[in-house]
Amino acid sequence: MMRTGILLLVSGPSGSGKSTLCRRLEDENEASFSVSCTTRAPRAGEVHERDYYFLKEEDFLRRVEAGDFIEHAVVHGNHYGTLRSEVVDRLVKGMDVLVDADVQGAAQVRDCEDPIVQCSLVDLFVMPPSEKELAARLTGRGTDSEEVVALRLKNAVEEMSHWPEYGYRLLSATREEDYTNFKALLIGERMRVSRIEKS
């Protein structure tokens, strides 16, 4: 029996661990990670087309005008977006797709009128255990300046107020516990009868 693909949309503040969860699920060949576009500069070790599509602002805005994104937003002063081509084609083939989006982007995906997106969508908010732990995670990365960390913390508090808008919430604990629960959500959604095509 065939089933429709699952669009697992994951949100959470910087440092919540959402990207790590998505990458691990992809590494285990459980789902395909949708590579987002951004206008921010690459961090050390990040690779174009693997971590992000790094675009110039004018290229990003041109693609917005062309309707290439299912969601896009300005976050921390930079543009981010998810390409329709990274998501819809895979869902139609029955593949599960992971999308890492902020709360603005998640709202746009929920409002997307594409019937494939609507029937495939499962949204999850990854909630840090505390602001103190989140601050420690962001500082521990060593990739951002104090000013950037302060901005991310400020934005995180506002972002976390949006968790009730999601279908699911994962309260972060250890990496292993988080991953076990994250994977269990995907496995549970695969068993949903409404996703199975009856022959």
C-alpha positions, 0 to 999 in steps of 0.5 A: 500500500502506498501512503502520502508523504509527511511534511514534518515542519519543525520550529523552535528558537536557535539552540533548541536542537531542531536542526540537529534532530532533522539532520539525524533523522535524514542521516538515518534515511528516515526522511529528506531534509529540505535545504532552506535558502538564506541571505546570511553569510555561511558559518565556518564549515557550512556548505552551499546546497548542503546546509543552505542555499546561500543567496544574495538578497536580490536573488532571494527577493526575485524568487519571492516574486516568482512564487518559488517559496512555500514560506519565507521570513526575515529572521535576525535581520536575514531572509530565510525561505523554503523552496516549493521544489524542495517539498512538494515533488517529494511529498507526491512521491510518498517521501517524508520531508523535514522543514526547519522554519521559524514561527512566521514561516510555520504560519505561512505553511499552515495557510498554504493552499496547496492540497498536498501541503495541507494533507501532509503537514505535521507541525512540531515546536521544540521547546528548550528546557529553560531560558538559562539552558538555551543561553548556555547552548547558544554561548557554547556554540562559539559561532556567534558574537555576544551581540548576536547571542543576545539578539537570538535570546531576545527573539527566542523568548518571543518565539516560545510564546507561539508553541500553542499554535502547533500540533505537537510540542517537544520539551527538550531534555537530553539529545537522545531523549529528544531524538527518540521522541522526535522519531516516534512522532514520525513513525506514529504519523506514518500509521495514520489511516488517512495517509494510506491509499486504499487500492 
